Amino acid sequence: MLDLTYAAPEPKRIAGAKDDWELVIGMEVHAQIATKAKLFSGASTQFGAEPNSNVAFVDAGMPGMLPVVNEFCIEQAVRTGLGLKAAINLWSAFDRKNYFYPDLPQGYQISQLYHPLVGEGEVLVDMAPGIARLVRIERIHVEQDAGKSIHDMDPAMSFVDLNRTGVALMEIVSRPDIRGPEEAAAYVVKLRQILRYLGTCDGNMQNGNLRADVNVSVCRPGQYEKFRDTGDFGHLGTRCEIKNMNSMRFIQQAIEHEARRQIAIIEDGGAVVQETRLYDPDKGETRSMRSKEEAHDYRYFPDPDLLPLEIEQEWVDGIKASLPELPDAKKARFVLDFGLSEYDASVLTAEVEAAAYFEAVAEGRDGKMAANWVINDLFGRLKKDDRDITQSPVSPAQLGGILDLIASGDISGKIAKDLFEIVYTTGGDPAAIVAERGMKQVTDTAAIEAAVDAVIQANPAQVEKAQANPKLAGWFVGQVMKATGGKANPAAVNAIVTARLGL
């Protein structure tokens, strides 16, 4: 296991404030459940379909249409809860959240207020190698998404696309345990990583499949720690909610601005008003959207069309048994089994596809060498071309083949770099390319000795300098490598040069 230290976060001090203040941040992350059908209908969840083409009668709020729970959505939510070490409630129920909006044709959203499917859990947020912070999960409830209003297609009218209406969401609600902008972004990164490993959400923030509402308040130093374990956060500052954040960078910027805004109000003698706000990335500021509603404003009541959910412990245990290896466990195993640094293991496990790629390359090979090639050469080349690991033109088998040629002494490290570029650009079997292009490393001692002797005979002045200063012997190694087109075995060249010069 990794030697993790669970450090209490350092309070975030706000630049420009007259007094010392601390941030208190809670997050509500809306994760679209990875499923082909919606929560209460068989309509498709395909992204990018023609507007209003993925809409069933129940999604459109047609009279007499009754919702039917998609069991797979419930299974995915349970899987998520188990992955976050959360309690699974064997009895839960759906409620109606009533409000009017053009893209909500039913006039209410089916959600879970009083009896959520998943209870308390936790997320370990990686802040630095060996340092993790605990963010408590309060609950996860399942709910349906609303549609989308489009305001930029006509100067006088708005349009409504109901394709997202009824799409299944998990709302993952944290405790207000987050203490700064960087930690907030790191929390979302870690949560996204876990969801992708579990296969319960693809984490695509650009498509809106993962978005966060950020609750920000400020308090005097020490106040948070005083009330943290009691759960009585009413003594802390008035919070404002920043809606629909879909970028780690914007999350940090919005929190920084909102904290400064609230502190300025308080220090000028005013009072912060609880409200919902939006972040404008162009202006770098938050702006008021509406006054913050409370639960009674939505007139919640149990949905009369849906029976309570009653699930069996045996079913939950079966889901738990099928959980994949999660990021923290995989990172610890990479450190232990392959001898990697925690940093390298973190890089390789950041995305589930990258971890799988590395394991395929490292199987039966030197783990550290495999990690260096994947992180430095492959990832570096992919970043240059703006590609991700799923778009890699070099397969794990091909990269593994290059490492095998290095290990067997058939090619040097320098030749391997050239070979990698060839495989990346044109494809092909590494061993076949080495044979066809004459790239095999020269290991014939007699041939290397002849090359060394030729360089020494041609440079008598340099010989005297090297014998006076052995550090200069590297010049001869370089010249021999140049004369052999980089094909000579570097270790053999170094040994023969040293012997010939009598060093």
C-alpha angles and dihedrals in degrees: 000000000000117000097241125180114207099213124188107243118254111244113257111241115210119229115233096022118131093218136028115275135174130213124235114193133181125179137209109199118195110207120186109228113241101243136123094228133051126258098261104015141041093245116130123260094205112148119230097023120147111285114276093004096114098057128121123196092257091052090053091052095243113177115265096015112133126204120239117199117244102228093203091060089055090048091052092051091050089049089053092050092051090048089055092048089246131154114258114218110220089202121047137148142206124241134193117242104200123211137125122245128147094241093051102075096178092058090233140058121231107229141139117256108149103029113026123190095236129041135192121345140145146237124207106216115208109225101163137343106301093004122103132164126210120235113186120224113220098192146325118221131182121233143157123258124236126235128258129263115211117204104170103067098076132022093223105031141049124218131214127217113193097188091108093044109116095011109147118254134183112211107206109197119196129200113250090265098125114102108185147018095260091050091049091054091044090052092055091046091053093044091050090049093053093047091051092049089050091047092228097118130015091219094223102161095179091062092046093249090129121030135154138218109208122207112203130186135154131222142175117276112280096017095102095051090048094059102026098100095038093058088222099131094158088099091063127082125292109274129223123201121225108204134220104000112179103171131068090216093050091048090058094044093048093051092049092051095043092050092051090047094052094045092050090053093049096044090051089056098259132121128243112240117220106240147136115261138185127220119233107203093190092059095029093230143103122241133195117268104171141325112281112266123217126215093265090057089066093049093226117201134160112281106251093204096059128064118220115273113251114183130179126242090228090060091050090049090053091054090047091053090054096052114125124233105284127222099263093048093045092049091051091049093050090053092048102038101036101030093238126160114252089247094055091045089052092052092049095048097044090098124031092225092053091051091051091048092051093048091052091051095044097048107119092354139092105292097207092050090048091050093050092051095045095046102036106028106026100034091042092052093045091050090051089055094041092243132135128222093268088062096049113138088204113075123212088251092054094048089045089052090055090051090049090055090051092048093050092050093242091124135021126233091260093051088047090059090053091045092051091054091051093049091045092051104036107011124221139130111306095218092050091049091052091051096044095047098040093242096142115130118254109242097160103121093206092054092049092047090053091052092048093049091050093053093046094049091050094051111044093153091055089049091060091049093050092048089052092044113025091195088075091064087091088073090066091048089054093048092050091049089050092049091051094046091249091297099113118101103258094213092051092047091051093049094048093045090051092050095045092050092046093235 
